[in-house]
Every structure is written in structure tokens, then in C-alpha cells.
Amino acid sequence: MSASSDAVPQTAPVSEAPPRTAAPVDDNSIIRVEGLTKVYDLGANAVRAMDGIDLTLQRGEYVAIMGPSGSGKSTLMNLIGCLDVPTSGTYFLRGTEVSRLSEDQLAEIRNREIGFIFQNFHLLPRQTALRNVELPLVYAGIRAGERQERALEMLRLVGLAERARHRPNELSGGERQRVAIARALVTRPALLLADEPTGNLDSRTGQEILALFDRLHEGGNTIVLVTHDPEVGKRAARTVRVKDGRIESDTANVRRPRD
């Protein structure tokens, strides 16, 4: 899932909630996948990137998805983030089956339910930090005054209110990632999905971002962190390891004291 630094996650204006294709699931899960399979047709060959995964994540969990290159973790992330659809199987997000929704309905789900945090930040270079954070609310049709108020609130949450009028090239790598986190939070999503969020940061700055994730989790946010780095994965409360398109292990972590 690569993109240029000018790109932002695809979104669409929020309208009425998409029609449910299955009855709501009466439990505390935020994610429930059953028999999730993804096959890429490459002509003479077919690649089974996801091979019948079953996985449930509860509200308020902090989960790391890990695995080597080619393991299927990126495919799983794309499916969880509604950036792709499975070949077979089902995916329930907050009790609604999203695995069979249209592209427009998936765009609404992404804008309303999921906050994305990327390795390369994906900030618009000619826009201020405040404007970058406001963007998802523009797509959601929120009026200007409320947009600015909510964006400033999120920048205060990540410790960057005083940098609101600065553009990305005037910010450090860690500050740019904080802006990206504020943008992910501004729609008050059900799920934060972070793809290698410390990959472009030095060790010290990476630890600061992970400490911020700890605080967000303690505040009740549900976080799914996709990483290849074992030290980053240990910060989560639970680690799901993927290999050859299947779940190899699913374990609880002993949480280390916060830095």
C-alpha cells in the first residue's frame, strides 16, 4: 500500500449509514473475520495471499499484526482497513458485514470508522498542520467552525497545538507523524489502523510515538498496529503473527513499563 507523500487516504462524503448485509453481532467485538481468503489472479498463476483466517478483536484492544515480508500481513491490513475486499469469507466491523459492500459504501466506512496512520505520513505539503488534520472533516461535510475546533483539539491531544500553522516541511519527522495521528483521530473513529508508524523515524522519536500510542490506548482507543519490528510489536497488548497467509500464533504480551 504505497503512495506518494502528497496522497491522502481515499474518502467520500458521509451520508446515511450503508445498508447492513447481515444482522449486527451481539458481542463486544470491533473486528470479526471468518474464513477470510484473498486470491490474486495473475493470469496463469493465482497467489493465495490470505488463506482462511479467523480473527476477533475486541473494543479497546491494542493489537500488533506481525510477520515477514510476503506473510500476508499487508493483505490482512488492507482487508481490515476496507481498502480491499476478500475473495471469500466474511468481515464484520462493529457488527456490520463490510466484506460485500460496494466501493462507495467502503469509502464511507473508511471515512467514518477507521483512522489511518501511515509510515510516510501522507500529509499535503502545501497545507498547514491544522488544514491537514481538518481534511477528513471536509470530506465528511462538517462545517468550517466545527472542523477547526475539532482539529485544534486533536493537535492539542498530540502536543502540537502551537505548531498548527506550520507546514510539513517546517516540522520534524516526529511532529509530522503526530499530525498524521491527529488527522486519524479527528473523525472519532472506532479503529486506529497504523502501518509501520515508526518506520521512517529515528529510535528516540519512534519511542515517543509509541508512548503516544500507549496513552491513546489507555484513553480507550482500539489500535491495530502492523509492523515487522519485534520491539515495536512488544508495545501492544496482543500479537498476532501471520505466515503464509495464515495465523501462526496469537498471544498476549507482558506489557513493559511505559517509557
Rosetta blueprint (number, residue, H / E / L):
1 M L
2 S L
3 A L
4 S L
5 S L
6 D L
7 A L
8 V L
9 P L
10 Q L
11 T L
12 A L
13 P L
14 V L
15 S L
16 E L
17 A L
18 P L
19 P L
20 R L
21 T L
22 A L
23 A L
24 P L
25 V L
26 D L
27 D L
28 N L
29 S E
30 I E
31 I E
32 R E
33 V E
34 E E
35 G E
36 L E
37 T E
38 K E
39 V E
40 Y E
41 D E
42 L E
43 G L
44 A L
45 N E
46 A E
47 V E
48 R E
49 A E
50 M E
51 D E
52 G E
53 I E
54 D E
55 L E
56 T E
57 L E
58 Q E
59 R L
60 G L
61 E L
62 Y E
63 V E
64 A E
65 I E
66 M E
67 G L
68 P L
69 S L
70 G L
71 S L
72 G L
73 K H
74 S H
75 T H
76 L H
77 M H
78 N H
79 L H
80 I H
81 G L
82 C L
83 L L
84 D L
85 V L
86 P L
87 T L
88 S E
89 G E
90 T E
91 Y E
92 F E
93 L E
94 R L
95 G L
96 T E
97 E E
98 V L
99 S L
100 R L
101 L L
102 S L
103 E H
104 D H
105 Q H
106 L H
107 A H
108 E H
109 I H
110 R H
111 N H
112 R H
113 E H
114 I E
115 G E
116 F E
117 I E
118 F L
119 Q L
120 N L
121 F L
122 H L
123 L L
124 L L
125 P L
126 R L
127 Q L
128 T L
129 A H
130 L H
131 R H
132 N H
133 V H
134 E H
135 L H
136 P H
137 L H
138 V H
139 Y H
140 A L
141 G L
142 I L
143 R L
144 A H
145 G H
146 E H
147 R H
148 Q H
149 E H
150 R H
151 A H
152 L H
153 E H
154 M H
155 L H
156 R H
157 L H
158 V L
159 G L
160 L L
161 A H
162 E H
163 R H
164 A L
165 R L
166 H L
167 R L
168 P H
169 N H
170 E H
171 L L
172 S L
173 G H
174 G H
175 E H
176 R H
177 Q H
178 R H
179 V H
180 A H
181 I H
182 A H
183 R H
184 A H
185 L H
186 V L
187 T L
188 R L
189 P L
190 A L
191 L E
192 L E
193 L E
194 A E
195 D E
196 E L
197 P L
198 T L
199 G L
200 N L
201 L L
202 D L
203 S H
204 R H
205 T H
206 G H
207 Q H
208 E H
209 I H
210 L H
211 A H
212 L H
213 F H
214 D H
215 R H
216 L H
217 H H
218 E H
219 G L
220 G L
221 N L
222 T L
223 I E
224 V E
225 L E
226 V E
227 T L
228 H L
229 D L
230 P H
231 E H
232 V H
233 G H
234 K L
235 R L
236 A L
237 A L
238 R E
239 T E
240 V E
241 R E
242 V E
243 K E
244 D L
245 G L
246 R E
247 I E
248 E E
249 S E
250 D E
251 T E
252 A E
253 N L
254 V L
255 R L
256 R L
257 P L
258 R L
259 D L
